[in-house]
Amino acid sequence: MIWIFLGAPGAGKGTQAERLQGDFGFVQISTGELLREAMRAGTELGKTVQGYVTRGELVPDDLVAAVLQERLAQGNTGNGVILDGFPRTVRQAEILEEILQKHCWQLCGVLYLEASEEVVQERLGGRRNCPQCGANYHVVTMPPKVDGRCDRCGAELVIRPDDTPDAIRNRLEVYHRQTEPLVAFYQQRGVLERVDASGDVDEVYRSVKEAVSRRWRQCLADG
Ligand code: AMP
């Protein structure tokens, strides 16, 4: 079973997906994190995508789809996969439909995390990231236990290069133009669940869990 988390950068897709995987035995696959891993490792892929990611632009569809397919081919998909940050264009959504058909996988639900521009700006502005393991924090709402250090691996936290004001502006503009049309795309397919993502992490998570439970029942009933 496949789940998609859709929403603007800073809407909380990664944070919510991470919690959900612990409770439901799902596996979160973040294309952004896969790309950052490649950049950290300095692979050919990492070098190719570095410019796009740092400027806050989308990596070309075929390239990011290939990265996702490679990850899916490795297995380790638990009770289902949460796609965090894919698809981001209608073309990617079409590629995903082909992948699902090929493997006879079912798209169980698309959780659309809705938050205002002010909320996402505030979240991205205070975000800190672990360059070693990819964990995310927020200076006010989700601070690490030890100031500036990752709870999981102890590495020094950084501001992601695409969390600068210019890159944030670009990412939000790209989101509205290229990703938002997916709301209508999935609504037409009857799989969209809207979640109010403007509250605190626990509040949003309660709504996420409700939406997932609802869709899961529906999905099992549909076979
Ligand atoms: P994220 O961690 O999801 O915010 O993604 C960080 C960056 O990785 C994005 O701003 C894009 O440059 C790139 N990226 C991640 N997922 C995709 C995707 N599905 N399509 C194109 N670019 C992506």
py3Dmol code that shows the C-alpha trace and the ligand (Angstrom):
import py3Dmol

protein = """\
ATOM      1  CA  MET A   1       0.000   0.000   0.000  1.00  0.00           C
ATOM      2  CA  ILE A   2       1.189   3.434  -0.915  1.00  0.00           C
ATOM      3  CA  TRP A   3       0.470   6.708   0.869  1.00  0.00           C
ATOM      4  CA  ILE A   4       1.337  10.135  -0.436  1.00  0.00           C
ATOM      5  CA  PHE A   5       1.996  13.180   1.707  1.00  0.00           C
ATOM      6  CA  LEU A   6       1.241  16.308  -0.254  1.00  0.00           C
ATOM      7  CA  GLY A   7       1.722  19.889   0.930  1.00  0.00           C
ATOM      8  CA  ALA A   8       3.878  22.992   0.736  1.00  0.00           C
ATOM      9  CA  PRO A   9       7.467  22.900   1.965  1.00  0.00           C
ATOM     10  CA  GLY A  10       7.213  23.411   5.722  1.00  0.00           C
ATOM     11  CA  ALA A  11       3.693  21.966   5.988  1.00  0.00           C
ATOM     12  CA  GLY A  12       5.116  19.163   8.154  1.00  0.00           C
ATOM     13  CA  LYS A  13       5.143  16.226   5.720  1.00  0.00           C
ATOM     14  CA  GLY A  14       8.442  14.816   6.960  1.00  0.00           C
ATOM     15  CA  THR A  15       7.662  15.256  10.658  1.00  0.00           C
ATOM     16  CA  GLN A  16       4.225  13.675  10.390  1.00  0.00           C
ATOM     17  CA  ALA A  17       5.382  10.852   8.116  1.00  0.00           C
ATOM     18  CA  GLU A  18       8.136  10.001  10.566  1.00  0.00           C
ATOM     19  CA  ARG A  19       5.672   9.666  13.449  1.00  0.00           C
ATOM     20  CA  LEU A  20       3.262   7.655  11.369  1.00  0.00           C
ATOM     21  CA  GLN A  21       5.867   5.117  10.346  1.00  0.00           C
ATOM     22  CA  GLY A  22       6.581   4.371  14.005  1.00  0.00           C
ATOM     23  CA  ASP A  23       2.910   3.814  14.886  1.00  0.00           C
ATOM     24  CA  PHE A  24       1.699   1.999  11.774  1.00  0.00           C
ATOM     25  CA  GLY A  25       4.812   0.134  10.634  1.00  0.00           C
ATOM     26  CA  PHE A  26       4.986   2.135   7.425  1.00  0.00           C
ATOM     27  CA  VAL A  27       8.262   3.088   5.778  1.00  0.00           C
ATOM     28  CA  GLN A  28       8.820   6.745   4.917  1.00  0.00           C
ATOM     29  CA  ILE A  29      10.572   7.453   1.646  1.00  0.00           C
ATOM     30  CA  SER A  30      11.575  11.076   1.221  1.00  0.00           C
ATOM     31  CA  THR A  31      12.908  11.920  -2.223  1.00  0.00           C
ATOM     32  CA  GLY A  32      14.413  15.115  -0.763  1.00  0.00           C
ATOM     33  CA  GLU A  33      16.344  13.052   1.779  1.00  0.00           C
ATOM     34  CA  LEU A  34      17.494  10.560  -0.901  1.00  0.00           C
ATOM     35  CA  LEU A  35      18.816  13.489  -2.937  1.00  0.00           C
ATOM     36  CA  ARG A  36      20.516  15.052   0.103  1.00  0.00           C
ATOM     37  CA  GLU A  37      22.138  11.688   0.889  1.00  0.00           C
ATOM     38  CA  ALA A  38      23.531  11.561  -2.649  1.00  0.00           C
ATOM     39  CA  MET A  39      24.803  15.136  -2.257  1.00  0.00           C
ATOM     40  CA  ARG A  40      26.471  14.321   1.076  1.00  0.00           C
ATOM     41  CA  ALA A  41      28.109  11.233  -0.436  1.00  0.00           C
ATOM     42  CA  GLY A  42      29.324  13.296  -3.421  1.00  0.00           C
ATOM     43  CA  THR A  43      28.024  10.776  -5.991  1.00  0.00           C
ATOM     44  CA  GLU A  44      27.445  11.660  -9.661  1.00  0.00           C
ATOM     45  CA  LEU A  45      23.736  11.967  -8.872  1.00  0.00           C
ATOM     46  CA  GLY A  46      24.530  14.228  -5.924  1.00  0.00           C
ATOM     47  CA  LYS A  47      26.644  16.514  -8.115  1.00  0.00           C
ATOM     48  CA  THR A  48      23.956  16.646 -10.811  1.00  0.00           C
ATOM     49  CA  VAL A  49      21.139  17.614  -8.432  1.00  0.00           C
ATOM     50  CA  GLN A  50      23.065  19.952  -6.105  1.00  0.00           C
ATOM     51  CA  GLY A  51      22.302  23.125  -8.058  1.00  0.00           C
ATOM     52  CA  TYR A  52      18.579  22.452  -8.366  1.00  0.00           C
ATOM     53  CA  VAL A  53      18.168  21.578  -4.682  1.00  0.00           C
ATOM     54  CA  THR A  54      20.198  24.530  -3.397  1.00  0.00           C
ATOM     55  CA  ARG A  55      18.280  27.023  -5.538  1.00  0.00           C
ATOM     56  CA  GLY A  56      14.966  25.528  -4.418  1.00  0.00           C
ATOM     57  CA  GLU A  57      14.077  24.295  -7.902  1.00  0.00           C
ATOM     58  CA  LEU A  58      12.656  20.902  -8.775  1.00  0.00           C
ATOM     59  CA  VAL A  59      15.008  18.179  -9.957  1.00  0.00           C
ATOM     60  CA  PRO A  60      13.923  16.960 -13.447  1.00  0.00           C
ATOM     61  CA  ASP A  61      11.037  14.465 -13.323  1.00  0.00           C
ATOM     62  CA  ASP A  62      12.804  11.497 -14.931  1.00  0.00           C
ATOM     63  CA  LEU A  63      15.813  11.841 -12.663  1.00  0.00           C
ATOM     64  CA  VAL A  64      13.855  11.969  -9.411  1.00  0.00           C
ATOM     65  CA  ALA A  65      11.544   9.172 -10.590  1.00  0.00           C
ATOM     66  CA  ALA A  66      14.599   6.988 -11.253  1.00  0.00           C
ATOM     67  CA  VAL A  67      15.871   7.712  -7.728  1.00  0.00           C
ATOM     68  CA  LEU A  68      12.517   6.677  -6.285  1.00  0.00           C
ATOM     69  CA  GLN A  69      12.306   3.513  -8.372  1.00  0.00           C
ATOM     70  CA  GLU A  70      15.785   2.513  -7.289  1.00  0.00           C
ATOM     71  CA  ARG A  71      14.771   2.913  -3.638  1.00  0.00           C
ATOM     72  CA  LEU A  72      11.519   0.962  -4.120  1.00  0.00           C
ATOM     73  CA  ALA A  73      13.440  -1.845  -5.822  1.00  0.00           C
ATOM     74  CA  GLN A  74      15.489  -2.309  -2.639  1.00  0.00           C
ATOM     75  CA  GLY A  75      12.375  -3.598  -0.810  1.00  0.00           C
ATOM     76  CA  ASN A  76      12.070  -2.895   2.939  1.00  0.00           C
ATOM     77  CA  THR A  77       8.624  -1.416   2.520  1.00  0.00           C
ATOM     78  CA  GLY A  78       7.060  -2.469   5.858  1.00  0.00           C
ATOM     79  CA  ASN A  79       3.256  -2.325   6.094  1.00  0.00           C
ATOM     80  CA  GLY A  80       3.230   0.256   3.350  1.00  0.00           C
ATOM     81  CA  VAL A  81       5.212   3.155   1.975  1.00  0.00           C
ATOM     82  CA  ILE A  82       4.723   6.834   2.705  1.00  0.00           C
ATOM     83  CA  LEU A  83       5.959   8.931  -0.173  1.00  0.00           C
ATOM     84  CA  ASP A  84       7.104  12.180   1.396  1.00  0.00           C
ATOM     85  CA  GLY A  85       7.728  14.765  -1.314  1.00  0.00           C
ATOM     86  CA  PHE A  86       6.863  12.682  -4.376  1.00  0.00           C
ATOM     87  CA  PRO A  87       5.089  13.337  -6.690  1.00  0.00           C
ATOM     88  CA  ARG A  88       5.618  17.071  -7.047  1.00  0.00           C
ATOM     89  CA  THR A  89       4.394  17.525 -10.640  1.00  0.00           C
ATOM     90  CA  VAL A  90       1.538  16.071 -12.662  1.00  0.00           C
ATOM     91  CA  ARG A  91       4.114  14.261 -14.836  1.00  0.00           C
ATOM     92  CA  GLN A  92       5.565  12.601 -11.711  1.00  0.00           C
ATOM     93  CA  ALA A  93       2.055  11.573 -10.647  1.00  0.00           C
ATOM     94  CA  GLU A  94       1.582   9.925 -14.042  1.00  0.00           C
ATOM     95  CA  ILE A  95       4.926   8.120 -13.729  1.00  0.00           C
ATOM     96  CA  LEU A  96       3.846   6.947 -10.268  1.00  0.00           C
ATOM     97  CA  GLU A  97       0.605   5.552 -11.687  1.00  0.00           C
ATOM     98  CA  GLU A  98       2.685   3.490 -14.132  1.00  0.00           C
ATOM     99  CA  ILE A  99       4.918   2.234 -11.305  1.00  0.00           C
ATOM    100  CA  LEU A 100       1.898   1.259  -9.187  1.00  0.00           C
ATOM    101  CA  GLN A 101       0.265  -0.580 -12.075  1.00  0.00           C
ATOM    102  CA  LYS A 102       3.461  -2.445 -12.892  1.00  0.00           C
ATOM    103  CA  HIS A 103       3.831  -3.736  -9.332  1.00  0.00           C
ATOM    104  CA  CYS A 104       0.067  -4.097  -8.600  1.00  0.00           C
ATOM    105  CA  TRP A 105       0.434  -1.665  -5.684  1.00  0.00           C
ATOM    106  CA  GLN A 106      -2.532   0.226  -4.369  1.00  0.00           C
ATOM    107  CA  LEU A 107      -2.563   3.966  -3.715  1.00  0.00           C
ATOM    108  CA  CYS A 108      -4.404   4.002  -0.417  1.00  0.00           C
ATOM    109  CA  GLY A 109      -4.594   7.716   0.266  1.00  0.00           C
ATOM    110  CA  VAL A 110      -3.140  11.143  -0.397  1.00  0.00           C
ATOM    111  CA  LEU A 111      -2.873  13.240   2.734  1.00  0.00           C
ATOM    112  CA  TYR A 112      -2.935  16.898   1.818  1.00  0.00           C
ATOM    113  CA  LEU A 113      -1.410  18.898   4.678  1.00  0.00           C
ATOM    114  CA  GLU A 114      -2.862  22.388   4.431  1.00  0.00           C
ATOM    115  CA  ALA A 115      -1.132  25.302   6.172  1.00  0.00           C
ATOM    116  CA  SER A 116      -1.082  29.034   5.481  1.00  0.00           C
ATOM    117  CA  GLU A 117       1.864  30.779   3.861  1.00  0.00           C
ATOM    118  CA  GLU A 118       2.685  32.464   7.206  1.00  0.00           C
ATOM    119  CA  VAL A 119       2.817  29.140   9.043  1.00  0.00           C
ATOM    120  CA  VAL A 120       5.104  27.460   6.509  1.00  0.00           C
ATOM    121  CA  GLN A 121       7.417  30.493   6.322  1.00  0.00           C
ATOM    122  CA  GLU A 122       7.755  30.461  10.094  1.00  0.00           C
ATOM    123  CA  ARG A 123       8.451  26.714  10.176  1.00  0.00           C
ATOM    124  CA  LEU A 124      11.062  26.812   7.423  1.00  0.00           C
ATOM    125  CA  GLY A 125      12.751  29.873   8.941  1.00  0.00           C
ATOM    126  CA  GLY A 126      13.292  28.092  12.288  1.00  0.00           C
ATOM    127  CA  ARG A 127      14.165  24.684  10.885  1.00  0.00           C
ATOM    128  CA  ARG A 128      17.469  22.988  11.718  1.00  0.00           C
ATOM    129  CA  ASN A 129      18.665  19.824  10.034  1.00  0.00           C
ATOM    130  CA  CYS A 130      21.140  17.105  10.909  1.00  0.00           C
ATOM    131  CA  PRO A 131      23.655  16.835   8.041  1.00  0.00           C
ATOM    132  CA  GLN A 132      24.581  13.316   9.172  1.00  0.00           C
ATOM    133  CA  CYS A 133      21.275  11.452   9.649  1.00  0.00           C
ATOM    134  CA  GLY A 134      18.747  13.877   8.144  1.00  0.00           C
ATOM    135  CA  ALA A 135      16.675  14.468  11.312  1.00  0.00           C
ATOM    136  CA  ASN A 136      14.746  17.744  11.428  1.00  0.00           C
ATOM    137  CA  TYR A 137      14.238  20.148  14.345  1.00  0.00           C
ATOM    138  CA  HIS A 138      12.736  23.569  14.912  1.00  0.00           C
ATOM    139  CA  VAL A 139      14.376  26.108  17.209  1.00  0.00           C
ATOM    140  CA  VAL A 140      11.090  26.868  19.000  1.00  0.00           C
ATOM    141  CA  THR A 141       8.588  24.059  18.446  1.00  0.00           C
ATOM    142  CA  MET A 142      10.883  21.006  18.220  1.00  0.00           C
ATOM    143  CA  PRO A 143      14.267  21.912  19.739  1.00  0.00           C
ATOM    144  CA  PRO A 144      16.915  19.213  20.241  1.00  0.00           C
ATOM    145  CA  LYS A 145      17.658  18.097  23.831  1.00  0.00           C
ATOM    146  CA  VAL A 146      21.170  19.564  23.651  1.00  0.00           C
ATOM    147  CA  ASP A 147      21.355  22.949  21.959  1.00  0.00           C
ATOM    148  CA  GLY A 148      22.576  22.661  18.346  1.00  0.00           C
ATOM    149  CA  ARG A 149      23.161  18.876  18.498  1.00  0.00           C
ATOM    150  CA  CYS A 150      21.190  16.049  16.919  1.00  0.00           C
ATOM    151  CA  ASP A 151      19.342  13.869  19.487  1.00  0.00           C
ATOM    152  CA  ARG A 152      19.860  10.783  17.350  1.00  0.00           C
ATOM    153  CA  CYS A 153      23.511  10.945  16.322  1.00  0.00           C
ATOM    154  CA  GLY A 154      25.044  13.949  18.109  1.00  0.00           C
ATOM    155  CA  ALA A 155      26.115  15.746  14.906  1.00  0.00           C
ATOM    156  CA  GLU A 156      26.054  19.546  14.815  1.00  0.00           C
ATOM    157  CA  LEU A 157      22.781  20.846  13.359  1.00  0.00           C
ATOM    158  CA  VAL A 158      22.791  23.163  10.340  1.00  0.00           C
ATOM    159  CA  ILE A 159      20.395  25.347   8.376  1.00  0.00           C
ATOM    160  CA  ARG A 160      19.648  23.544   5.108  1.00  0.00           C
ATOM    161  CA  PRO A 161      21.077  25.467   2.104  1.00  0.00           C
ATOM    162  CA  ASP A 162      17.559  25.584   0.639  1.00  0.00           C
ATOM    163  CA  ASP A 163      16.125  27.094   3.854  1.00  0.00           C
ATOM    164  CA  THR A 164      17.613  30.515   3.069  1.00  0.00           C
ATOM    165  CA  PRO A 165      15.055  33.322   2.439  1.00  0.00           C
ATOM    166  CA  ASP A 166      15.688  33.337  -1.356  1.00  0.00           C
ATOM    167  CA  ALA A 167      15.428  29.567  -1.720  1.00  0.00           C
ATOM    168  CA  ILE A 168      12.308  29.460   0.496  1.00  0.00           C
ATOM    169  CA  ARG A 169      10.633  32.081  -1.715  1.00  0.00           C
ATOM    170  CA  ASN A 170      11.536  30.045  -4.783  1.00  0.00           C
ATOM    171  CA  ARG A 171      10.329  26.747  -3.310  1.00  0.00           C
ATOM    172  CA  LEU A 172       6.958  28.200  -2.348  1.00  0.00           C
ATOM    173  CA  GLU A 173       6.531  29.705  -5.808  1.00  0.00           C
ATOM    174  CA  VAL A 174       7.474  26.375  -7.426  1.00  0.00           C
ATOM    175  CA  TYR A 175       5.052  24.589  -5.094  1.00  0.00           C
ATOM    176  CA  HIS A 176       2.102  26.784  -6.100  1.00  0.00           C
ATOM    177  CA  ARG A 177       2.861  26.536  -9.804  1.00  0.00           C
ATOM    178  CA  GLN A 178       3.903  22.887 -10.182  1.00  0.00           C
ATOM    179  CA  THR A 179       2.721  20.861  -7.188  1.00  0.00           C
ATOM    180  CA  GLU A 180      -0.600  22.392  -6.158  1.00  0.00           C
ATOM    181  CA  PRO A 181      -2.347  21.099  -9.324  1.00  0.00           C
ATOM    182  CA  LEU A 182      -1.950  17.629  -7.788  1.00  0.00           C
ATOM    183  CA  VAL A 183      -4.677  18.485  -5.266  1.00  0.00           C
ATOM    184  CA  ALA A 184      -7.259  18.482  -8.080  1.00  0.00           C
ATOM    185  CA  PHE A 185      -5.555  15.475  -9.720  1.00  0.00           C
ATOM    186  CA  TYR A 186      -6.006  13.282  -6.640  1.00  0.00           C
ATOM    187  CA  GLN A 187      -9.360  14.754  -5.671  1.00  0.00           C
ATOM    188  CA  GLN A 188     -10.696  13.562  -9.027  1.00  0.00           C
ATOM    189  CA  ARG A 189      -9.407  10.087  -8.227  1.00  0.00           C
ATOM    190  CA  GLY A 190     -11.290  10.067  -4.889  1.00  0.00           C
ATOM    191  CA  VAL A 191      -8.200   9.462  -2.721  1.00  0.00           C
ATOM    192  CA  LEU A 192      -7.545  12.930  -1.289  1.00  0.00           C
ATOM    193  CA  GLU A 193      -7.793  13.553   2.468  1.00  0.00           C
ATOM    194  CA  ARG A 194      -7.449  17.164   3.587  1.00  0.00           C
ATOM    195  CA  VAL A 195      -5.694  17.674   6.919  1.00  0.00           C
ATOM    196  CA  ASP A 196      -5.486  21.021   8.709  1.00  0.00           C
ATOM    197  CA  ALA A 197      -1.732  21.287   9.271  1.00  0.00           C
ATOM    198  CA  SER A 198      -1.642  24.687  10.937  1.00  0.00           C
ATOM    199  CA  GLY A 199      -1.667  23.479  14.563  1.00  0.00           C
ATOM    200  CA  ASP A 200       1.157  22.083  16.668  1.00  0.00           C
ATOM    201  CA  VAL A 201       2.788  18.746  15.868  1.00  0.00           C
ATOM    202  CA  ASP A 202       0.576  16.675  18.220  1.00  0.00           C
ATOM    203  CA  GLU A 203      -2.632  18.324  17.062  1.00  0.00           C
ATOM    204  CA  VAL A 204      -1.803  17.760  13.383  1.00  0.00           C
ATOM    205  CA  TYR A 205      -0.759  14.194  14.109  1.00  0.00           C
ATOM    206  CA  ARG A 206      -4.162  13.403  15.654  1.00  0.00           C
ATOM    207  CA  SER A 207      -5.832  14.546  12.418  1.00  0.00           C
ATOM    208  CA  VAL A 208      -3.298  12.621  10.313  1.00  0.00           C
ATOM    209  CA  LYS A 209      -4.006   9.412  12.244  1.00  0.00           C
ATOM    210  CA  GLU A 210      -7.752   9.846  11.860  1.00  0.00           C
ATOM    211  CA  ALA A 211      -7.413  10.415   8.126  1.00  0.00           C
ATOM    212  CA  VAL A 212      -5.125   7.393   7.706  1.00  0.00           C
ATOM    213  CA  SER A 213      -7.429   5.115   9.707  1.00  0.00           C
ATOM    214  CA  ARG A 214     -10.421   6.265   7.635  1.00  0.00           C
ATOM    215  CA  ARG A 215      -8.650   5.706   4.319  1.00  0.00           C
ATOM    216  CA  TRP A 216      -7.144   2.418   5.450  1.00  0.00           C
ATOM    217  CA  ARG A 217     -10.603   0.995   6.227  1.00  0.00           C
ATOM    218  CA  GLN A 218     -11.800   2.234   2.847  1.00  0.00           C
ATOM    219  CA  CYS A 219      -8.787   0.723   1.129  1.00  0.00           C
ATOM    220  CA  LEU A 220      -9.246  -2.673   2.761  1.00  0.00           C
ATOM    221  CA  ALA A 221     -12.962  -2.602   1.873  1.00  0.00           C
ATOM    222  CA  ASP A 222     -12.071  -1.813  -1.776  1.00  0.00           C
ATOM    223  CA  GLY A 223      -9.590  -4.735  -1.760  1.00  0.00           C
TER     224      GLY A 223
END
"""
ligand_1 = """\
23
AMP
P 12.244 18.236 0.498
O 13.208 17.642 1.453
O 11.077 17.340 0.200
O 11.824 19.627 0.868
O 13.026 18.371 -0.900
C 14.181 19.171 -1.003
C 14.503 19.454 -2.466
O 14.780 18.233 -3.160
C 13.381 20.109 -3.273
O 13.314 21.514 -3.088
C 13.795 19.725 -4.687
O 14.902 20.485 -5.129
C 14.277 18.289 -4.501
N 13.163 17.324 -4.624
C 12.672 16.512 -3.656
N 11.657 15.764 -4.110
C 11.493 16.124 -5.417
C 10.588 15.739 -6.438
N 9.626 14.825 -6.228
N 10.731 16.318 -7.653
C 11.685 17.221 -7.907
N 12.554 17.647 -6.983
C 12.469 17.114 -5.735
"""
view = py3Dmol.view(width=600, height=400)
view.addModel(protein, "pdb")
view.setStyle({"model": 0}, {"cartoon": {"style": "trace"}})
view.addModel(ligand_1, "xyz")
view.setStyle({"model": 1}, {"stick": {}})
view.zoomTo()
view.show()
